[in-house]
Amino acid sequence: MTREDVRQAVIDILGDIAPDEDLSSIKDDLTLREQMDLDSMDFLDIVMELRKRFNVEVPESDYQELISMASCIKYLQPLLKDHQLAS
Amino acid sequence: MNNQVYPEERIVITGIGLTAPNGNNLKEFRENLLAGKSGVQKFETRYVGKVLAGICDFDALKYQKKKELRRGTRVGSISIYCCREAFNDSGIDLESIDRSRVGVYLGVTEHGNVETENEIYNISKYNYDTKYWSHHHNPRTVANNPAGEVTLNMKITGPHYTIGAACAAGNMGVIQGLQMLRLGEVDIALAGGVSESIHTFGIFASFKSEGALAEHEDPTKASRPFDKNRNGIVCSEGGGVYVLERLSDALKREAKIYGEIVGYATNSDAFDFILPEPGRQAECIRLALKKAGLNPGDINILNAHATATQLGDIQECKAIRDVFGDEETVWINNTKSFIGHTMGAAGTLELSGNLPAFEDGLVHQTLNLDELDPDCYLKNIVCGQPKQLDRVDFIMNNSFGMFGINSVLIVKRYEN
């Protein structure tokens, strides 16, 4: 996956777990929580969807890596390098 | 403790919110009951396949965001819709009241089966690896879920819980609300019953194994209480919630009053897991009449539980005959012939459909009663068309459930 593919994969997941949000204006460097209504259950949903969609395990100690889009991409790109974005 | 209690206070219904398989508010529901319009249709459920069910089509997004829908349960949505509608109907401004003085008391037949079946199905796609089991499962399946979702949605900080009472649950929610108002625990009770049961295949499969699942080539004719050719229950979803208040509070704000709850009773058969016991049912009816200070002949409309199982109907009719005999003035109907069995919602929904009779004097009919089972003989069953009465003063609603839980409510026309 390219950097853009990873970003899109995260957007797809966020779109499912936060269907009321406008994700087109997400700024990568701000925390997701600053820009969206997300709580702890939602972050667990992100972790579950990464597991289901890409077989990626995010241990609890790494949850802080999901704090912003930029940190998500940085953390996930190496883990998703052999994956392709589902069309 | 210095709680003020109100043991003698009269309790009135000042708001109604409902969703039934044939109506999403009282007006629509009542019109369809008077017009003889069924809400039963074909439905497909996991593993069991083609069945019949009563399905609600209220707009869940009227009061919830998409995320709330995704996170919560179907019965949570039904509860929120009914509680919001009841509140709106009551005319109470949610924004201007002390929400710590509102209680949410919802009857449920069961809870958690739908969500547990869904999770097992979900992990079946991952070789039953439980790391794919959702973290949402616990909040979705705690027994207070339906009432809890209401408090989150409406920002109600008073007490909330569900009352597990099989198919008597709708009446039991109302009884609980009434008691809490008299105890001074709350000033407003959102009380009633709710059900999402059609979304669990287990309920269909279990009724089928019991030989009690209705079948008919025409879905609208499947639910036929008291009919010789009845063959079981049609499972349905739905909800019915009342705003209950002490009469003094309702009068202070010049509320519209649908009726006064003047009698209630609940007891137990202590007899069998599923087979009802007419002796205890009759006791329950008599107890409600006694609390209301009424004689059997004072009741104008009796809405029977009438599930359309072979034995259940016969047992209930024995109890009704025992109490009411051949009283000329008591007119009997049922609601399940229209909408199937809405389980936890049944008591409140079925009572609701009759409350407008205080105004129009009409007793809605019983559908699908083509050939009365002689064992279900009752003096005045209304069938074929609604019955016009000169005046309706008292309505009784029976709701009975598994483990012999019996409940009866009596509502009186309110007059100044």
Interface residues (C-beta under 8 A of the other chain):
Chain A: D16 I17 A18 P19 D20 D37 M41 L44 D45 M48 R51 K52
Chain B: K65 K66 K67 R70 R71 Y126 K131 Y132 S134 H135 H136 P139
